[in-house]
Amino acid sequence: MGGTRILHRHVLKIAMVVLAGFIGCAERGTINIVGVQGTWEVSGIACADCEGRKPVEVGTILELGAAGIRNPLYGDCEARPGYSLLNQVSSKDLLSRSGIAWPVRIQQISKKQTTLLYGFVTCDGINYMQMLFFSPHSAAYFYEGGLVFLLSRRGK
């Protein structure tokens, strides 16, 4: 009987360590390709020369889905949206390459993460949206002319 209790304690300790690892991943906010689909809201903007600009786009809703994308900022995608060009990358590596030219605010947010999900969402096989996901709850949509929309997940 005493051996069974010891075994149960060891199994319980192992289970707690494994669970702590899963909770740690959730707290860090690791995101994958499946996790990007859903409803996103423009929460702000970032750009090199937009100080003082009143962002009328704040509050705009984007829907990223498997069957289509609703994007009032650019135009909808109704033909085969794709997410396979989004890749997990080291924030340090990304900031030393593509990120050098990004607005300071985007660089600052990126530095707080170890891993980012970065690349292009496609529409019918053509690059459609350049995206950077900081976590399952926050992202950046690189628009035209150096303007970047900060996005917050709605729901979930």
NUTIBA-189809 format. One line per field, with one value per residue (C-alpha): chain; x, y, z. Coordinates in nm, 2 decimals, padded with zeros to 4 digits. Example, Ala and Ser with C-alpha at 12.3 -4.5 7.8 and 13.67 -1.06 7.14 Angstrom:
BEGIN
unit	(A:A)
px	(01.23:01.37)
py	(-00.45:-00.11)
pz	(00.78:00.71)
This chain:
BEGIN
unit	(A:A:A:A:A:A:A:A:A:A:A:A:A:A:A:A:A:A:A:A:A:A:A:A:A:A:A:A:A:A:A:A:A:A:A:A:A:A:A:A:A:A:A:A:A:A:A:A:A:A:A:A:A:A:A:A:A:A:A:A:A:A:A:A:A:A:A:A:A:A:A:A:A:A:A:A:A:A:A:A:A:A:A:A:A:A:A:A:A:A:A:A:A:A:A:A:A:A:A:A:A:A:A:A:A:A:A:A:A:A:A:A:A:A:A:A:A:A:A:A:A:A:A:A:A:A:A:A:A:A:A:A:A:A:A:A:A:A:A:A:A:A:A:A:A:A:A:A:A:A:A:A:A:A:A:A)
px	(00.00:00.28:00.45:00.13:00.10:00.46:00.39:00.08:00.28:00.54:00.28:00.10:00.43:00.50:00.15:00.19:00.52:00.37:00.06:00.29:00.46:00.13:00.02:00.35:00.30:-00.05:00.08:00.35:00.08:00.23:00.03:00.00:-00.16:-00.49:-00.50:-00.50:-00.85:-01.13:-01.24:-00.99:-01.05:-00.82:-00.71:-00.45:-00.20:00.18:00.39:00.69:00.50:00.16:00.21:-00.10:-00.30:-00.65:-00.69:-01.04:-00.98:-00.99:-01.29:-01.29:-01.35:-01.16:-01.27:-01.01:-01.17:-01.10:-01.36:-01.30:-01.17:-01.37:-01.13:-01.30:-00.96:-00.85:-01.12:-01.26:-01.11:-01.37:-01.14:-00.92:-00.76:-00.44:-00.23:00.06:00.30:00.29:00.59:00.70:01.02:01.26:01.18:01.55:01.61:01.31:01.40:01.75:01.62:01.27:01.20:01.47:01.24:00.93:00.78:00.94:00.62:00.60:00.97:00.90:00.61:00.80:01.10:00.87:00.81:01.05:00.86:00.64:00.42:00.51:00.44:00.16:-00.20:-00.28:-00.60:-00.63:-00.25:-00.15:00.00:-00.29:-00.21:00.14:00.08:00.27:00.11:00.25:00.02:-00.31:-00.47:-00.26:-00.13:-00.01:-00.14:00.12:-00.08:00.03:00.27:00.43:00.10:00.06:-00.27:-00.26:-00.52:-00.68:-00.87:-01.24:-01.41:-01.22)
py	(00.00:00.24:00.18:00.27:00.60:00.68:00.60:00.81:01.10:01.07:01.05:01.36:01.55:01.46:01.57:01.90:01.97:01.89:02.10:02.39:02.37:02.39:02.69:02.86:02.82:02.97:03.26:03.34:03.34:03.11:03.14:02.91:02.93:02.79:03.05:03.35:03.29:03.48:03.83:04.11:04.48:04.77:04.91:05.16:05.26:05.29:05.46:05.68:06.00:05.96:06.15:06.36:06.16:06.07:05.71:05.69:05.31:05.23:05.00:04.85:04.48:04.22:03.86:03.60:03.27:02.94:03.02:03.39:03.71:04.03:04.32:04.67:04.83:04.68:04.46:04.11:03.78:03.54:03.29:03.05:03.24:03.09:03.10:02.87:03.16:03.26:03.12:03.12:03.32:03.44:03.80:03.88:03.74:03.91:04.25:04.23:04.18:04.29:04.47:04.73:04.93:04.89:05.17:05.20:05.10:04.77:04.70:04.77:04.53:04.26:04.28:04.17:03.84:03.55:03.41:03.58:03.45:03.65:03.64:03.68:03.58:03.49:03.52:03.27:03.22:03.58:03.78:03.97:04.08:04.11:04.02:03.99:03.81:03.90:03.66:03.49:03.83:04.09:04.15:04.40:04.44:04.61:04.83:05.07:05.37:05.25:05.25:04.96:04.87:04.73:04.46:04.31:03.98:04.00:03.72:03.40)
pz	(00.00:00.09:-00.25:-00.43:-00.25:-00.34:-00.70:-00.70:-00.55:-00.83:-01.10:-00.95:-00.94:-01.30:-01.40:-01.22:-01.40:-01.74:-01.66:-01.56:-01.89:-02.08:-01.87:-01.93:-02.31:-02.28:-02.07:-02.32:-02.59:-02.85:-03.17:-03.46:-03.81:-03.69:-03.41:-03.65:-03.78:-03.61:-03.55:-03.52:-03.44:-03.53:-03.20:-03.32:-03.58:-03.61:-03.87:-03.89:-03.98:-03.82:-03.50:-03.44:-03.71:-03.58:-03.68:-03.82:-03.89:-03.51:-03.45:-03.80:-03.78:-03.99:-04.02:-04.10:-04.19:-04.37:-04.64:-04.68:-04.53:-04.47:-04.48:-04.51:-04.51:-04.84:-04.99:-04.91:-05.01:-05.13:-05.31:-05.12:-04.83:-04.73:-04.41:-04.50:-04.57:-04.20:-04.01:-03.65:-03.63:-03.36:-03.28:-03.25:-03.61:-03.75:-03.60:-03.73:-04.09:-04.20:-03.87:-03.91:-04.13:-03.91:-03.70:-03.36:-03.18:-03.38:-03.29:-02.92:-02.91:-03.10:-02.87:-02.58:-02.75:-02.80:-03.10:-03.35:-03.64:-03.95:-04.32:-04.57:-04.57:-04.94:-05.14:-05.43:-05.41:-05.42:-05.13:-04.98:-04.62:-04.46:-04.10:-03.77:-03.48:-03.14:-02.95:-02.99:-02.89:-03.07:-03.42:-03.67:-04.03:-04.25:-04.49:-04.76:-04.73:-04.41:-04.22:-03.98:-03.81:-03.46:-03.42:-03.11:-03.11:-03.04:-02.87:-02.77)
